């Protein structure tokens, strides 16, 4: 299947035909992983990060202390 490569800010964009994107799980606005293997560019949907995976990454060395945002500045409900 032929497609085109277009210039965009910061690099190049490959137009993925919609039927192929749907079958591969690629969706507009979501992240994709790129890999170069033996001279071939491989594009796959990035695995979504779950809340459990994010929470598992919290360690004592990257956990910040509490901080005060200050007094209400507008019409916040307390």
N, CA, C and O atoms as CSV, one atom per row, in Angstrom:
chain,resi,resn,atom,element,x,y,z
A,1,UNK,N,N,0.845,-1.164,0.000
A,1,UNK,CA,C,0.000,0.000,0.000
A,1,UNK,C,C,0.900,1.239,0.000
A,1,UNK,O,O,1.776,1.371,0.855
A,2,UNK,N,N,0.691,2.113,-0.926
A,2,UNK,CA,C,1.466,3.345,-1.005
A,2,UNK,C,C,0.798,4.439,-0.194
A,2,UNK,O,O,-0.426,4.489,-0.079
A,3,UNK,N,N,1.615,5.310,0.364
A,3,UNK,CA,C,1.128,6.475,1.083
A,3,UNK,C,C,2.113,7.594,0.834
A,3,UNK,O,O,3.026,7.440,0.024
A,4,UNK,N,N,1.950,8.703,1.504
A,4,UNK,CA,C,2.881,9.802,1.278
A,4,UNK,C,C,3.503,10.245,2.600
A,4,UNK,O,O,2.941,10.054,3.679
A,5,UNK,N,N,4.670,10.836,2.471
A,5,UNK,CA,C,5.393,11.394,3.613
A,5,UNK,C,C,5.327,12.904,3.453
A,5,UNK,O,O,5.651,13.437,2.392
A,6,UNK,N,N,4.906,13.594,4.512
A,6,UNK,CA,C,4.750,15.036,4.455
A,6,UNK,C,C,5.640,15.700,5.490
A,6,UNK,O,O,5.921,15.129,6.544
A,7,UNK,N,N,6.085,16.921,5.178
A,7,UNK,CA,C,6.873,17.695,6.128
A,7,UNK,C,C,5.918,18.356,7.101
A,7,UNK,O,O,4.875,18.882,6.712
A,8,UNK,N,N,6.293,18.321,8.379
A,8,UNK,CA,C,5.521,19.012,9.402
A,8,UNK,C,C,6.508,19.620,10.390
A,8,UNK,O,O,7.683,19.254,10.384
A,9,UNK,N,N,6.059,20.539,11.234
A,9,UNK,CA,C,6.990,21.146,12.199
A,9,UNK,C,C,7.661,20.076,13.057
A,9,UNK,O,O,6.982,19.266,13.688
A,10,UNK,N,N,8.971,20.074,13.077
A,10,UNK,CA,C,9.708,19.149,13.922
A,10,UNK,C,C,10.022,17.813,13.287
A,10,UNK,O,O,10.615,16.961,13.949
A,11,UNK,N,N,9.658,17.588,12.045
A,11,UNK,CA,C,9.980,16.304,11.437
A,11,UNK,C,C,9.142,16.004,10.212
A,11,UNK,O,O,8.779,16.892,9.441
A,12,UNK,N,N,8.847,14.726,10.059
A,12,UNK,CA,C,8.052,14.248,8.929
A,12,UNK,C,C,6.835,13.507,9.460
A,12,UNK,O,O,6.861,12.988,10.576
A,13,UNK,N,N,5.783,13.454,8.677
A,13,UNK,CA,C,4.573,12.728,9.038
A,13,UNK,C,C,4.250,11.742,7.932
A,13,UNK,O,O,4.322,12.086,6.752
A,14,UNK,N,N,3.897,10.529,8.298
A,14,UNK,CA,C,3.485,9.511,7.340
A,14,UNK,C,C,1.965,9.409,7.413
A,14,UNK,O,O,1.402,9.241,8.495
A,15,UNK,N,N,1.318,9.510,6.287
A,15,UNK,CA,C,-0.133,9.387,6.242
A,15,UNK,C,C,-0.482,7.902,6.259
A,15,UNK,O,O,-0.120,7.156,5.349
A,16,UNK,N,N,-1.193,7.483,7.310
A,16,UNK,CA,C,-1.608,6.085,7.434
A,16,UNK,C,C,-3.059,6.000,6.980
A,16,UNK,O,O,-3.929,6.602,7.609
A,17,UNK,N,N,-3.344,5.269,5.907
A,17,UNK,CA,C,-4.725,5.147,5.448
A,17,UNK,C,C,-5.625,4.616,6.564
A,17,UNK,O,O,-5.236,3.728,7.323
A,18,UNK,N,N,-6.822,5.169,6.650
A,18,UNK,CA,C,-7.725,4.855,7.758
A,18,UNK,C,C,-8.000,3.367,7.951
A,18,UNK,O,O,-7.977,2.906,9.092
A,19,UNK,N,N,-8.259,2.588,6.897
A,19,UNK,CA,C,-8.501,1.153,7.138
A,19,UNK,C,C,-7.307,0.456,7.800
A,19,UNK,O,O,-7.485,-0.412,8.655
A,20,UNK,N,N,-6.100,0.838,7.405
A,20,UNK,CA,C,-4.906,0.242,7.989
A,20,UNK,C,C,-4.716,0.721,9.431
A,20,UNK,O,O,-4.339,-0.064,10.301
A,21,UNK,N,N,-4.975,1.999,9.684
A,21,UNK,CA,C,-4.869,2.541,11.036
A,21,UNK,C,C,-5.854,1.840,11.970
A,21,UNK,O,O,-5.501,1.503,13.100
A,22,UNK,N,N,-7.065,1.623,11.515
A,22,UNK,CA,C,-8.082,0.957,12.334
A,22,UNK,C,C,-7.661,-0.464,12.657
A,22,UNK,O,O,-7.762,-0.896,13.805
A,23,UNK,N,N,-7.191,-1.192,11.660
A,23,UNK,CA,C,-6.776,-2.586,11.885
A,23,UNK,C,C,-5.574,-2.674,12.811
A,23,UNK,O,O,-5.426,-3.656,13.539
A,24,UNK,N,N,-4.709,-1.657,12.793
A,24,UNK,CA,C,-3.503,-1.712,13.618
A,24,UNK,C,C,-3.706,-1.134,15.013
A,24,UNK,O,O,-2.833,-1.272,15.871
A,25,UNK,N,N,-4.847,-0.489,15.252
A,25,UNK,CA,C,-5.114,0.075,16.571
A,25,UNK,C,C,-4.621,1.498,16.751
A,25,UNK,O,O,-4.663,2.027,17.861
A,26,UNK,N,N,-4.151,2.134,15.673
A,26,UNK,CA,C,-3.722,3.535,15.762
A,26,UNK,C,C,-4.950,4.431,15.756
A,26,UNK,O,O,-5.876,4.222,14.972
A,27,UNK,N,N,-4.955,5.453,16.652
A,27,UNK,CA,C,-6.081,6.377,16.726
A,27,UNK,C,C,-5.577,7.816,16.773
A,27,UNK,O,O,-4.520,8.076,17.347
A,28,UNK,N,N,-6.308,8.746,16.184
A,28,UNK,CA,C,-5.879,10.151,16.188
A,28,UNK,C,C,-5.707,10.669,17.612
A,28,UNK,O,O,-6.533,10.404,18.485
A,29,UNK,N,N,-4.629,11.408,17.833
A,29,UNK,CA,C,-4.390,12.021,19.127
A,29,UNK,C,C,-3.715,11.128,20.151
A,29,UNK,O,O,-3.285,11.619,21.194
A,30,UNK,N,N,-3.608,9.835,19.889
A,30,UNK,CA,C,-2.956,8.934,20.837
A,30,UNK,C,C,-1.489,8.756,20.461
A,30,UNK,O,O,-1.087,9.036,19.332
A,31,UNK,N,N,-0.701,8.290,21.417
A,31,UNK,CA,C,0.724,8.096,21.188
A,31,UNK,C,C,0.998,6.823,20.394
A,31,UNK,O,O,0.236,5.857,20.439
A,32,UNK,N,N,2.103,6.858,19.672
A,32,UNK,CA,C,2.553,5.688,18.924
A,32,UNK,C,C,4.035,5.479,19.214
A,32,UNK,O,O,4.773,6.438,19.442
A,33,UNK,N,N,4.456,4.236,19.205
A,33,UNK,CA,C,5.864,3.895,19.384
A,33,UNK,C,C,6.486,3.690,18.008
A,33,UNK,O,O,5.886,3.067,17.132
A,34,UNK,N,N,7.689,4.218,17.827
A,34,UNK,CA,C,8.435,4.038,16.581
A,34,UNK,C,C,9.684,3.236,16.884
A,34,UNK,O,O,10.320,3.416,17.923
A,35,UNK,N,N,10.025,2.352,15.969
A,35,UNK,CA,C,11.232,1.533,16.128
A,35,UNK,C,C,11.845,1.344,14.747
A,35,UNK,O,O,11.134,1.190,13.754
A,36,UNK,N,N,13.157,1.358,14.700
A,36,UNK,CA,C,13.860,1.073,13.462
A,36,UNK,C,C,14.515,-0.293,13.619
A,36,UNK,O,O,15.397,-0.467,14.459
A,37,UNK,N,N,14.089,-1.254,12.822
A,37,UNK,CA,C,14.607,-2.620,12.903
A,37,UNK,C,C,15.055,-3.060,11.511
A,37,UNK,O,O,14.249,-3.172,10.587
A,38,UNK,N,N,16.344,-3.303,11.385
A,38,UNK,CA,C,16.928,-3.750,10.119
A,38,UNK,C,C,16.530,-2.845,8.958
A,38,UNK,O,O,16.176,-3.314,7.877
A,39,UNK,N,N,16.595,-1.517,9.209
A,39,UNK,CA,C,16.303,-0.547,8.175
A,39,UNK,C,C,14.828,-0.316,7.912
A,39,UNK,O,O,14.484,0.451,7.013
A,40,UNK,N,N,13.949,-0.952,8.663
A,40,UNK,CA,C,12.507,-0.789,8.469
A,40,UNK,C,C,11.909,-0.027,9.647
A,40,UNK,O,O,12.228,-0.306,10.803
A,41,UNK,N,N,11.047,0.927,9.351
A,41,UNK,CA,C,10.378,1.703,10.377
A,41,UNK,C,C,9.118,0.957,10.811
A,41,UNK,O,O,8.263,0.628,9.989
A,42,UNK,N,N,9.019,0.697,12.110
A,42,UNK,CA,C,7.864,-0.013,12.663
A,42,UNK,C,C,7.084,0.976,13.516
A,42,UNK,O,O,7.656,1.638,14.382
A,43,UNK,N,N,5.782,1.080,13.275
A,43,UNK,CA,C,4.895,1.976,14.022
A,43,UNK,C,C,3.844,1.111,14.699
A,43,UNK,O,O,3.193,0.285,14.060
A,44,UNK,N,N,3.687,1.316,16.021
A,44,UNK,CA,C,2.656,0.565,16.744
A,44,UNK,C,C,2.044,1.471,17.789
A,44,UNK,O,O,2.701,2.404,18.252
A,45,UNK,N,N,0.795,1.219,18.174
A,45,UNK,CA,C,0.183,2.026,19.228
A,45,UNK,C,C,0.989,1.873,20.520
A,45,UNK,O,O,1.447,0.778,20.847
A,46,UNK,N,N,1.156,2.973,21.245
A,46,UNK,CA,C,1.840,2.908,22.534
A,46,UNK,C,C,0.893,2.276,23.542
A,46,UNK,O,O,-0.313,2.525,23.523
A,47,UNK,N,N,1.449,1.462,24.414
A,47,UNK,CA,C,0.626,0.858,25.448
A,47,UNK,C,C,0.178,1.939,26.421
A,47,UNK,O,O,1.009,2.690,26.931
A,48,UNK,N,N,-1.117,2.028,26.683
A,48,UNK,CA,C,-1.569,3.042,27.637
A,48,UNK,C,C,-1.073,2.700,29.042
A,48,UNK,O,O,-1.001,1.532,29.423
A,49,UNK,N,N,-0.738,3.727,29.794
A,49,UNK,CA,C,-0.295,3.531,31.162
A,49,UNK,C,C,-1.511,3.514,32.068
A,49,UNK,O,O,-2.352,4.411,32.005
A,50,UNK,N,N,-1.607,2.505,32.903
A,50,UNK,CA,C,-2.729,2.415,33.836
A,50,UNK,C,C,-2.400,3.187,35.107
A,50,UNK,O,O,-1.238,3.495,35.370
A,51,UNK,N,N,-3.420,3.498,35.890
A,51,UNK,CA,C,-3.211,4.157,37.165
A,51,UNK,C,C,-2.339,3.300,38.074
A,51,UNK,O,O,-1.478,3.823,38.783
A,52,UNK,N,N,-2.553,2.003,38.057
A,52,UNK,CA,C,-1.738,1.100,38.896
A,52,UNK,C,C,-0.270,1.183,38.507
A,52,UNK,O,O,0.598,1.171,39.379
A,53,UNK,N,N,0.025,1.267,37.196
A,53,UNK,CA,C,1.420,1.381,36.753
A,53,UNK,C,C,2.025,2.705,37.182
A,53,UNK,O,O,3.189,2.754,37.581
A,54,UNK,N,N,1.247,3.781,37.103
A,54,UNK,CA,C,1.737,5.078,37.537
A,54,UNK,C,C,2.024,5.075,39.037
A,54,UNK,O,O,3.070,5.559,39.471
A,55,UNK,N,N,1.097,4.530,39.829
A,55,UNK,CA,C,1.281,4.489,41.283
A,55,UNK,C,C,2.461,3.612,41.679
A,55,UNK,O,O,3.137,3.892,42.669
A,56,UNK,N,N,2.714,2.549,40.911
A,56,UNK,CA,C,3.847,1.672,41.210
A,56,UNK,C,C,5.177,2.399,41.019
A,56,UNK,O,O,6.194,1.974,41.567
A,57,UNK,N,N,5.182,3.487,40.251
A,57,UNK,CA,C,6.396,4.240,40.011
A,57,UNK,C,C,6.727,5.240,41.114
A,57,UNK,O,O,7.781,5.874,41.075
A,58,UNK,N,N,5.835,5.390,42.100
A,58,UNK,CA,C,6.105,6.319,43.198
A,58,UNK,C,C,7.064,5.670,44.177
A,58,UNK,O,O,6.783,4.611,44.739
A,59,UNK,N,N,8.194,6.319,44.370
A,59,UNK,CA,C,9.239,5.829,45.276
A,59,UNK,C,C,9.575,6.933,46.273
A,59,UNK,O,O,9.300,8.102,46.002
A,60,UNK,N,N,10.155,6.595,47.404
A,60,UNK,CA,C,10.525,7.634,48.370
A,60,UNK,C,C,11.398,8.729,47.761
A,60,UNK,O,O,11.285,9.893,48.148
A,61,UNK,N,N,12.267,8.372,46.813
A,61,UNK,CA,C,13.161,9.378,46.235
A,61,UNK,C,C,12.480,10.311,45.230
A,61,UNK,O,O,13.028,11.367,44.913
A,62,UNK,N,N,11.283,9.942,44.718
A,62,UNK,CA,C,10.602,10.861,43.796
A,62,UNK,C,C,9.276,11.379,44.359
A,62,UNK,O,O,8.492,11.989,43.632
A,63,UNK,N,N,9.024,11.145,45.629
A,63,UNK,CA,C,7.797,11.600,46.288
A,63,UNK,C,C,8.064,12.973,46.892
A,63,UNK,O,O,8.969,13.118,47.715
A,64,UNK,N,N,7.290,13.982,46.496
A,64,UNK,CA,C,7.504,15.324,47.024
A,64,UNK,C,C,6.700,15.543,48.303
A,64,UNK,O,O,5.757,14.811,48.602
A,65,UNK,N,N,7.095,16.559,49.034
A,65,UNK,CA,C,6.402,16.925,50.270
A,65,UNK,C,C,5.103,17.648,49.930
A,65,UNK,O,O,4.887,18.055,48.788
A,66,UNK,N,N,4.237,17.805,50.937
A,66,UNK,CA,C,3.033,18.597,50.747
A,66,UNK,C,C,3.421,20.044,50.483
A,66,UNK,O,O,4.490,20.488,50.903
A,67,UNK,N,N,2.565,20.775,49.795
A,67,UNK,CA,C,2.815,22.186,49.573
A,67,UNK,C,C,1.491,22.931,49.700
A,67,UNK,O,O,0.426,22.390,49.404
A,68,UNK,N,N,1.577,24.162,50.139
A,68,UNK,CA,C,0.384,24.989,50.332
A,68,UNK,C,C,0.185,25.860,49.102
A,68,UNK,O,O,1.120,26.503,48.624
A,69,UNK,N,N,-1.025,25.875,48.604
A,69,UNK,CA,C,-1.336,26.684,47.434
A,69,UNK,C,C,-1.650,28.129,47.818
A,69,UNK,O,O,-1.765,28.987,46.943
A,70,UNK,N,N,-1.787,28.404,49.101
A,70,UNK,CA,C,-2.100,29.759,49.555
A,70,UNK,C,C,-3.588,29.939,49.771
A,70,UNK,O,O,-4.367,29.007,49.570
A,71,UNK,N,N,-3.977,31.111,50.172
A,71,UNK,CA,C,-5.392,31.374,50.447
A,71,UNK,C,C,-6.192,31.428,49.143
A,71,UNK,O,O,-5.610,31.586,48.070
A,72,UNK,N,N,-7.524,31.298,49.227
A,72,UNK,CA,C,-8.353,31.405,48.028
A,72,UNK,C,C,-8.103,32.744,47.326
A,72,UNK,O,O,-7.947,33.780,47.973
A,73,UNK,N,N,-8.071,32.702,46.012
A,73,UNK,CA,C,-7.785,33.917,45.248
A,73,UNK,C,C,-8.988,34.372,44.429
A,73,UNK,O,O,-8.951,35.442,43.822
A,74,UNK,N,N,-10.038,33.587,44.405
A,74,UNK,CA,C,-11.188,33.939,43.576
A,74,UNK,C,C,-12.466,33.475,44.230
A,74,UNK,O,O,-12.731,33.772,45.395
A,75,UNK,N,N,-13.252,32.747,43.470
A,75,UNK,CA,C,-14.562,32.313,43.968
A,75,UNK,C,C,-14.578,30.816,44.266
A,75,UNK,O,O,-15.597,30.151,44.079
A,76,UNK,N,N,-13.434,30.285,44.735
A,76,UNK,CA,C,-13.370,28.877,45.047
A,76,UNK,C,C,-14.313,28.544,46.192
A,76,UNK,O,O,-14.488,29.345,47.111
A,77,UNK,N,N,-14.917,27.372,46.139
A,77,UNK,CA,C,-15.740,26.884,47.228
A,77,UNK,C,C,-14.880,26.029,48.133
A,77,UNK,O,O,-14.222,25.102,47.661
A,78,UNK,N,N,-14.871,26.317,49.415
A,78,UNK,CA,C,-14.062,25.552,50.349
A,78,UNK,C,C,-14.930,24.663,51.184
A,78,UNK,O,O,-14.426,23.934,52.038
